[in-house]
Amino acid sequence: MKRKGILIVVSGFSGTGKGTLMKQLVQSYDNYALSVSMTTRSPRPGEEEGKEYFFVSREEFVSQIKNDGLIEYASYCEHYYGTPRKYVEAELEAGRDVILEIEIQGALKVREKYPTALLLFVMPPNAAELRKRLEKRGTESPDIIRMRLERALEEAKGIEKYDFIVINDKLEECVRNMHSLIQAAHETPERNEELIDNIRKELKNICV
Amino acid sequence: MKRKGILIVVSGFSGTGKGTLMKQLVQSYDNYALSVSMTTRSPRPGEEEGKEYFFVSREEFVSQIKNDGLIEYASYCEHYYGTPRKYVEAELEAGRDVILEIEIQGALKVREKYPTALLLFVMPPNAAELRKRLEKRGTESPDIIRMRLERALEEAKGIEKYDFIVINDKLEECVRNMHSLIQAAHETPERNEELIDNIRKELKNICV
């Protein structure tokens, strides 16, 4: 019996190192695929087509929406961002676990369409640590840091919607932990319908 | 923050080696406690008080029921069997994960009282393997084996009520797997209310 892939949605406060975590996870274990988003914004210096994003025109993006080519999409600062369906479904079908990074509204939309999607929420060990990390970046003004902390407070309201929380304290440990959580998710009854059906049929045949 | 223990209910077809699995789990890792049931039946040769069971009189058992001293109980072949509450709650409070082995009706009763209980269903890799294991025991007549298979078919109807299925193919691997599932269960939002509340409060304080 072929094991089908799980769609994994990663959310969490800005500054918790989601991106690094996900990259490290994909590098450390086989069987993961990172979903690449589509956007209408222009590439920034160093960004490559198909790596950070698929860069498309507004017309192309709207046509993708119309043709149900996106699992979810949202607009942010006058640009569209979305998750192309084709790549995700091909990878899931091939048995790979596909990872997306999106915020809570997108995460809940994904779960509506893919009821067996796994929702992970990445958190720092505590709020002081979050502020420290945001300040350490050194690239943002106190106003921006404050805005991000306020946003974190807002996002924290949705934590109960997630399947697991992932505390990002030490990177290596956190990546191992994340992998274990995903492995565990493969063992739920709703992700093993075929296996359960098979054993029921077999038992029926034996008992007849 | 002290991590609270999880109440773990293990069910599964007879002949899948639940008992061995649980014993091995408790031996292989710290932090587990095996719940010992109370029963009104007489000890069999070799059975020790407080090890296999707590052996009590019918009067004592009924008094336990009346005083809400049991998490769940059932009668089987004119004898009572139940799970003493005191031991379980003391162990959970001390941060240990407590394991019970009971069938589905009991498992669902436990979940009603302990909404964060973790329900594990142990299965053989397939039904043929289950029959083989039952036959291999060599202690049971074909009629009994047939009865157990029919019972398995009945129990299989409830698999979707469980949080995880545990395939018992190779013992060592299965014990490791079971441990991982339990570790994963510790990372759900509903089992980390205090941690989540704390970070929300901290964020609120920072943002004020």
HADDOCK unambig.tbl for C-alpha pairs under 7 A between the chains (distance, minus, plus):
assign (segid A and resid 126 and name CA) (segid B and resid 199 and name CA) 5.75 0.50 0.50
assign (segid A and resid 127 and name CA) (segid B and resid 199 and name CA) 5.66 0.50 0.50
assign (segid A and resid 127 and name CA) (segid B and resid 202 and name CA) 5.73 0.50 0.50
assign (segid A and resid 127 and name CA) (segid B and resid 203 and name CA) 5.75 0.50 0.50
assign (segid A and resid 146 and name CA) (segid B and resid 207 and name CA) 6.97 0.50 0.50
assign (segid A and resid 149 and name CA) (segid B and resid 203 and name CA) 6.92 0.50 0.50
assign (segid A and resid 149 and name CA) (segid B and resid 207 and name CA) 6.72 0.50 0.50
assign (segid A and resid 150 and name CA) (segid B and resid 207 and name CA) 6.12 0.50 0.50
assign (segid A and resid 153 and name CA) (segid B and resid 200 and name CA) 6.45 0.50 0.50
assign (segid A and resid 153 and name CA) (segid B and resid 203 and name CA) 5.81 0.50 0.50
assign (segid A and resid 153 and name CA) (segid B and resid 204 and name CA) 6.75 0.50 0.50
assign (segid A and resid 156 and name CA) (segid B and resid 200 and name CA) 6.62 0.50 0.50
assign (segid A and resid 159 and name CA) (segid B and resid 189 and name CA) 6.84 0.50 0.50
assign (segid A and resid 160 and name CA) (segid B and resid 189 and name CA) 5.51 0.50 0.50
assign (segid A and resid 163 and name CA) (segid B and resid 188 and name CA) 5.83 0.50 0.50
assign (segid A and resid 164 and name CA) (segid B and resid 187 and name CA) 5.36 0.50 0.50
assign (segid A and resid 164 and name CA) (segid B and resid 188 and name CA) 4.34 0.50 0.50
assign (segid A and resid 164 and name CA) (segid B and resid 189 and name CA) 6.12 0.50 0.50
assign (segid A and resid 165 and name CA) (segid B and resid 187 and name CA) 5.61 0.50 0.50
assign (segid A and resid 165 and name CA) (segid B and resid 188 and name CA) 5.95 0.50 0.50
assign (segid A and resid 165 and name CA) (segid B and resid 189 and name CA) 6.22 0.50 0.50
assign (segid A and resid 180 and name CA) (segid B and resid 180 and name CA) 6.73 0.50 0.50
assign (segid A and resid 180 and name CA) (segid B and resid 184 and name CA) 6.97 0.50 0.50
assign (segid A and resid 181 and name CA) (segid B and resid 184 and name CA) 5.33 0.50 0.50
assign (segid A and resid 184 and name CA) (segid B and resid 180 and name CA) 6.97 0.50 0.50
assign (segid A and resid 184 and name CA) (segid B and resid 181 and name CA) 5.33 0.50 0.50
assign (segid A and resid 184 and name CA) (segid B and resid 184 and name CA) 6.62 0.50 0.50
assign (segid A and resid 187 and name CA) (segid B and resid 164 and name CA) 5.38 0.50 0.50
assign (segid A and resid 187 and name CA) (segid B and resid 165 and name CA) 5.64 0.50 0.50
assign (segid A and resid 188 and name CA) (segid B and resid 163 and name CA) 5.83 0.50 0.50
assign (segid A and resid 188 and name CA) (segid B and resid 164 and name CA) 4.35 0.50 0.50
assign (segid A and resid 188 and name CA) (segid B and resid 165 and name CA) 5.98 0.50 0.50
assign (segid A and resid 189 and name CA) (segid B and resid 159 and name CA) 6.85 0.50 0.50
assign (segid A and resid 189 and name CA) (segid B and resid 160 and name CA) 5.49 0.50 0.50
assign (segid A and resid 189 and name CA) (segid B and resid 164 and name CA) 6.13 0.50 0.50
assign (segid A and resid 189 and name CA) (segid B and resid 165 and name CA) 6.25 0.50 0.50
assign (segid A and resid 199 and name CA) (segid B and resid 126 and name CA) 5.76 0.50 0.50
assign (segid A and resid 199 and name CA) (segid B and resid 127 and name CA) 5.68 0.50 0.50
assign (segid A and resid 200 and name CA) (segid B and resid 153 and name CA) 6.46 0.50 0.50
assign (segid A and resid 200 and name CA) (segid B and resid 156 and name CA) 6.61 0.50 0.50
assign (segid A and resid 202 and name CA) (segid B and resid 127 and name CA) 5.72 0.50 0.50
assign (segid A and resid 203 and name CA) (segid B and resid 127 and name CA) 5.74 0.50 0.50
assign (segid A and resid 203 and name CA) (segid B and resid 149 and name CA) 6.93 0.50 0.50
assign (segid A and resid 203 and name CA) (segid B and resid 153 and name CA) 5.81 0.50 0.50
assign (segid A and resid 204 and name CA) (segid B and resid 153 and name CA) 6.75 0.50 0.50
assign (segid A and resid 207 and name CA) (segid B and resid 146 and name CA) 6.98 0.50 0.50
assign (segid A and resid 207 and name CA) (segid B and resid 149 and name CA) 6.72 0.50 0.50
assign (segid A and resid 207 and name CA) (segid B and resid 150 and name CA) 6.11 0.50 0.50
